[in-house]
Amino acid sequence: MADAKNKIFIFIHAIWFVRDLNKQLSNPIRKVLFSHIEKDSASNGIRILEVNGSDDHVHALVQLLPAQNLAQVMNRMRTSSAEWLNETKFLKEEFAWSEEFAAYSVSPTGVKSVADYIRRQEEHHRTKSLADELKIFDDYHF
């Protein structure tokens, strides 16, 4: 074999939601929240390639390592970010994520287009609701 190294590419487009779809994530809050999610995830061995969202949900493109499992990674990102938002008191009311999340596998050839899609979330949600967006993903993946 020319190159005997393991090559494992597990990319996930994850979407999680503010509890009750409350529109708590204003633009200034999103900027600091996404920065926190990236830094905290990196310090915990979670590789986020892109993160963005709108006032009631977050999208992240994550590259899982072979020893990581999706449920644990999602739990870490959501728990840490909710605790951080509540500790910093950036929001007037208590913050919580919904228990539910969506996760879609992404082929290595689709990583760039998914990252571009996530980067354009604000623009995208000017014309589409979260429900519309999730229906499109479900129709595409099933």
N, C-alpha and C positions, 0 to 999 in steps of 0.2 A: 504494500500500500504506500502511495506517495506521501500521504499525510495522515498519520494514525491518530491525530487529536480528535477528541469528541467534539462534535458540532451539534449543539442543541439550541434550537431557536423556538422558544415558546412565547409568543406575543399575545397579549390579551387587551382588548378594548373594554374597559370596565366603566360602568355608569352607576353612580349611587345618588340617592335622593335625600333632600331635607325631609325630616319627619313631617307627615301630613302635607307635603309639597308646599310648605310655607315659603314664601318668597323673602328669605332672610339674608340672602347673600348679595348685597349691593356690590357695585363695581369696585369701590375701594376695599371692601372686605374680601372680595374674591382675590384681588391682587396679593394681599398679605397671606391669605389662607393658602393659595396655591404655592406660594414661595415656601411656606411652612411645610406643606405636604411633601414638596420635593426634597427639602433639606432633611426632614425627619425620616423620610423613606430611605434616602441615601445612607443616612447614619445607621439604619437598621437593615442594610443589605437589600433593599428593594430598589430596583432600577426602573425609574419612571422616565419614559422617553418624551412624553408630552402630557400636560394637565391643563385643563381649562373647563369652563362651564358657564352656567347662567345663574339666575337668582334662586333657583330651586333644585339644582342638581350639578354634579361634577362628572366630567369625562376624564379618564386617564388611559394612556397607552403604556402598558407595563410589560417589561421583559422578565418573565419568571426564570429563575435559576432551577436546575434539575431538582434540588432538594426542597424547594418552596412549594407550598400548595396554595391554591387560589383563595380558599376560605380564610386561611391565616393571614395572607397578605392584605386582603380586603378588611379584615377585622383590625389589623394594625393601623392601616391608613385611616379608617373611619374613627376608631376609638381615639387615637392620638390627636386627630384634627378636631374632634368634638371637644375633647378635654382642653385642648389649647384655646379654642374659641371661648369656652366658658371661663377659663382661668384669666385670660387677658381682658375679659369684659368688653370686647369690641362690640358686642351686641347687647341691647338692653334686656332682652329676654333670654332665658336658658335655651341653649342650642342642642339639637340631637339629630342624628341621621336616622332615616328609616332602616328597619331591619333588612329590607329587600335591596337587592342590587341586580344589575344585569351584567353579563360578561360574555364577550364574543371573541372567538379565536380569530387571529389575524395571520395570514401567511406572510412569510418574509418579504414577498414581492408587494404586499399591500401595506407595509408599515408606513411608507412615505405618504400615501394617500390618506390613511387614517390619521396620521399626525397632522396633516394639513387640515383635515376635517375638524379635528379637535381644536386646532388653533383658531378656526373661524366660527366658534360657537356663538359669539354675540351676534354676528352677522346672520348666521343661520336661524337663530331664534327670533329674529324680527318677523319672519314669515311662517315659521312652523312651531307648533307647541311640542312639549315633551312627549305627549301621547302620540302625536303624528310621527315624531322621530322614532320612538320605540316600535311603532307598527312597521315602519320602513325597515328597520333592522331585523325584526322578526320575520317579515316577508322575505327578505333577502337571505337570511340564514336557514330558513326551513322550507 
